[in-house]
Amino acid sequence: MRFLITLFLCLGTIAGLSQVDSTTPPYKKYPTLPPLQLLLGDSATKYTKDNLPKKKPVLIMLFSPECSHCQHTAEELVKYKDELKGIQIVMATMHSISQMNAFVQQYHLNQLDNVVAGRDIYYILQGFYDMHSLPYLGFYDKKGQLIKGFEGSMPIKKIIETFKNSGQL
């Protein structure tokens, strides 16, 4: 009987504690680079957190090929490619590989050495960032620590400024 009482008290405490912080999104609870599991355009290669270059700031951009703000941001990435060279840009989508590849080709993102586009095959990132609108931008410093998260359209000049103001460029 004592065992059952102790078990119920423990379960009640765990349940109560888990509800205390349920409104904080995971990216704020764990402010480091997320567990990336992206399938690249060749449909065979996986891109993970381990593939990220060391000691380089990272911009994670969740996008949809159908999103007009995402399309505009892609155009801006190419336009400001020289200013963005010092940033690793990881673009992730939940859309199909064919849609993603068409987007990459249409906006010439494959010509940028510091841009990687992949499909979030396990749908990890949307929940991690508690994302509700696109594009979503996750800014990380050279050590993989979160600088800032941002939902919605942001001018490229402001993206560059965010990295500069945090001492990353």
C-alpha positions in Angstrom: 0.0 0.0 0.0 2.8 2.3 0.9 4.4 1.7 -2.5 1.2 2.7 -4.3 0.9 5.9 -2.4 4.5 6.8 -3.1 4.0 5.9 -6.8 0.9 8.2 -7.1 2.7 11.0 -5.3 5.6 10.8 -7.7 3.4 10.6 -10.8 1.4 13.6 -9.6 4.6 15.6 -9.0 6.0 14.7 -12.4 2.7 15.6 -14.1 2.5 18.9 -12.3 6.1 19.8 -13.1 5.6 19.0 -16.8 2.7 21.4 -17.1 4.5 24.3 -15.5 6.7 25.0 -18.5 4.5 23.8 -21.3 4.2 27.2 -22.9 7.9 27.7 -23.5 8.8 26.5 -27.0 11.7 23.9 -27.2 14.1 26.2 -28.9 14.0 28.5 -25.9 14.3 25.6 -23.4 17.3 24.2 -25.4 18.9 27.3 -27.0 21.4 25.4 -29.1 21.3 24.2 -32.7 18.3 21.8 -33.2 18.7 18.2 -34.1 18.7 18.6 -37.9 17.7 15.6 -40.0 17.3 17.0 -43.6 17.2 15.0 -46.8 19.0 16.8 -49.5 17.9 17.3 -53.1 19.5 14.0 -54.3 17.0 12.1 -52.1 19.8 10.1 -50.7 22.1 12.3 -48.6 21.2 13.4 -45.1 22.3 16.7 -43.7 22.6 16.8 -39.9 23.9 19.1 -37.2 27.3 17.3 -37.5 27.6 18.6 -41.1 27.5 22.2 -40.1 30.8 24.0 -40.4 32.5 24.7 -37.1 33.0 28.2 -35.8 30.6 29.8 -38.3 27.3 31.5 -37.5 24.2 29.7 -38.7 20.9 30.9 -40.1 18.2 28.2 -40.1 15.3 29.2 -42.4 12.1 27.2 -42.5 10.4 27.9 -45.8 7.7 26.8 -48.2 8.2 27.0 -51.9 4.7 28.4 -52.2 5.3 31.2 -49.7 5.7 34.6 -51.3 7.7 35.9 -48.3 10.0 32.9 -48.6 10.4 33.5 -52.4 11.3 37.1 -51.8 13.8 36.1 -49.1 15.4 33.6 -51.5 15.8 36.4 -54.1 17.5 38.6 -51.5 19.9 35.8 -50.4 21.3 35.8 -54.0 21.3 39.5 -54.2 23.3 39.9 -51.0 25.4 36.7 -51.4 28.7 38.5 -50.8 27.6 40.0 -47.5 26.2 36.6 -46.4 29.4 34.6 -47.2 30.3 34.4 -43.5 27.0 32.8 -42.5 26.0 29.1 -43.1 22.4 29.2 -44.3 20.3 26.0 -43.8 17.0 26.1 -45.5 14.5 23.5 -44.4 11.1 22.7 -45.8 8.4 20.1 -45.3 7.4 20.1 -48.9 8.4 17.4 -51.4 12.0 17.1 -52.7 10.8 17.9 -56.2 9.2 21.2 -55.0 12.2 22.0 -53.0 14.6 21.4 -55.9 12.5 23.5 -58.2 12.6 26.3 -55.7 16.4 26.0 -55.3 16.9 26.1 -59.1 14.4 28.9 -59.7 16.1 31.2 -57.2 19.6 30.0 -58.1 20.3 29.0 -54.5 22.5 26.1 -55.7 25.0 28.7 -56.8 25.6 29.8 -53.2 28.3 27.7 -51.4 27.0 28.6 -48.0 23.4 27.6 -48.6 22.1 24.1 -48.0 18.4 23.2 -48.7 16.8 20.1 -47.4 13.5 18.4 -46.5 12.7 18.1 -42.8 11.8 14.4 -43.2 10.9 13.8 -39.6 9.0 17.1 -39.2 11.2 18.1 -36.2 11.8 21.8 -36.8 8.2 23.1 -36.9 7.5 21.8 -33.5 11.0 22.7 -32.2 10.4 26.3 -33.1 6.7 26.3 -32.3 6.4 28.0 -35.7 3.1 29.4 -37.0 4.1 31.5 -40.0 6.8 31.4 -42.7 9.6 32.0 -43.2 11.0 31.2 -39.8 14.5 32.4 -39.1 16.7 30.9 -36.3 19.9 32.8 -35.7 22.8 30.9 -34.1 26.3 32.1 -33.1 29.6 30.5 -34.0 29.3 28.2 -30.9 25.8 27.0 -31.9 24.0 29.1 -29.3 20.7 30.8 -30.1 20.9 34.5 -30.8 17.3 35.0 -31.8 14.3 33.4 -33.4 12.0 35.3 -35.8 8.8 34.4 -37.5 7.9 36.2 -40.7 9.6 38.2 -43.3 12.8 40.0 -42.4 14.9 42.1 -44.9 18.3 40.6 -45.6 20.0 43.8 -44.4 18.3 43.2 -41.0 19.5 39.6 -40.9 23.1 40.7 -41.6 22.7 43.4 -38.9 21.5 40.8 -36.4 24.6 38.8 -36.9 26.8 41.9 -36.8 25.2 43.2 -33.6 25.8 39.9 -31.9 29.5 40.0 -32.9 29.3 37.1 -35.4 30.4 39.0 -38.5 
